[in-house]
Every structure is written in structure tokens, then in C-alpha cells.
Amino acid sequence: MIYSSNVMNTKRLRIVGSAVAKVANSLRLETELSSRKKLLSIYVYYKGDEGDEIPVYCDWGKSWKEEDVYHAIRNMMFVLSFHPRHSNLRTIRKEIGASA
């Protein structure tokens, strides 16, 4: 789940969106983009099985390299894979850890 302002800098959103898509594709997850007014940063959340949204990345209003965003999100997904409420991530932990 990606949250950004509807007037967000498209270059930043494109970089974060591309990194999120890479992570989602490798983990067989879906992505969703939602616009929110008055957001200065781009936020990425993992939506768990129970519908709860867990923050996994924020760009803090700065431009980051796609590779840095990708690794930050992958690392957070690896950490989440150890939480008992996210058993679906546990099955792909080896894949996450191998490329993190």
C-alpha cells in the first residue's frame, strides 16, 4: 500500500513505486496506490491478513535511489516475517533473507 499526496513529486513517487513493485513481485504480493491530501512524504505500508496496515517505509520528503528504497522495504519485510501474525511471510523468509 503506497500513500502519497495527489500533488506529489512524480519522480519520487515513480522511484518508490518501482521499488515497491519489485518487492511485491518477488514476494507474490499486490500493490495499491492511494492519494491523501496534505502528505509531504510517501509512505509504504504492508497490509496484513487481518487488514492491519504496518508502516514499512517513509521517504521523509527526500529523493532516494530506487535501490536504497528497495533494500529498506525488503529488510522490513524480512523483520515482519518473524512476527507470529504474519505467517504468510514466514513461508517466503528464505527468499527475503537471501536477497536482503
C-alpha positions in Angstrom: 0.0 0.0 0.0 1.6 3.3 -1.1 0.2 6.6 0.3 1.2 9.9 -1.3 -0.2 13.3 -1.9 -2.2 13.8 -5.0 0.3 16.6 -5.9 3.3 14.5 -5.1 6.6 14.9 -7.0 6.2 12.3 -9.7 9.9 11.4 -9.8 9.9 10.4 -6.1 6.7 8.5 -6.5 8.0 6.7 -9.6 11.1 5.6 -7.7 9.3 4.4 -4.6 6.6 2.8 -6.7 9.1 0.9 -8.8 10.9 -0.4 -5.7 7.6 -1.4 -4.1 6.6 -3.2 -7.3 9.9 -5.2 -7.3 9.4 -6.3 -3.7 5.8 -7.2 -4.3 6.5 -9.2 -7.4 9.3 -11.2 -5.8 7.0 -11.9 -2.8 3.9 -12.5 -4.9 2.0 -9.6 -3.2 -0.3 -7.0 -4.7 0.3 -3.2 -4.7 -2.1 -0.4 -4.2 -1.7 3.4 -4.6 -3.8 5.8 -2.6 -3.7 9.6 -2.7 -4.1 11.7 0.5 -4.2 15.4 0.7 -1.5 17.3 2.7 1.1 14.5 2.7 4.7 15.7 2.4 6.2 12.2 2.4 5.5 9.0 0.6 4.5 6.2 2.9 4.6 2.4 2.2 2.5 0.0 4.4 2.2 -3.7 4.4 -1.4 -4.7 4.7 -1.6 -7.9 6.8 -4.0 -10.8 6.7 -6.3 -9.1 9.3 -6.4 -5.9 7.3 -4.0 -4.0 9.6 -1.5 -1.7 7.9 2.1 -1.8 9.1 4.4 1.0 8.1 7.5 -0.3 6.3 8.9 2.8 4.6 8.8 6.6 4.5 10.8 8.7 2.2 10.8 11.7 4.6 10.2 14.1 1.7 13.6 13.4 0.1 14.7 11.8 -3.1 16.3 8.4 -2.6 17.8 5.9 -5.0 15.5 3.1 -6.1 18.0 0.5 -4.9 18.1 2.1 -1.4 14.3 2.1 -1.2 14.1 -1.5 -2.4 16.5 -2.7 0.2 14.9 -0.8 3.0 11.5 -2.3 2.2 12.9 -5.8 1.8 14.6 -5.6 5.1 11.4 -4.5 6.8 9.5 -7.4 5.2 12.2 -9.8 6.5 11.7 -8.5 10.0 7.9 -8.8 9.7 8.3 -12.4 8.6 9.3 -13.3 12.2 6.0 -11.9 13.7 3.5 -14.6 14.5 0.6 -12.6 13.0 2.3 -12.6 9.5 2.6 -16.3 8.9 2.2 -15.8 5.2 5.6 -14.0 5.1 7.2 -16.8 7.1 6.9 -19.2 4.1 9.0 -16.8 2.0 11.5 -15.8 4.7 14.4 -17.6 3.0 13.7 -15.8 -0.3 13.5 -12.4 1.5 16.7 -13.1 3.6 18.7 -14.4 0.7 18.4 -11.2 -1.3 18.1 -8.7 1.5 
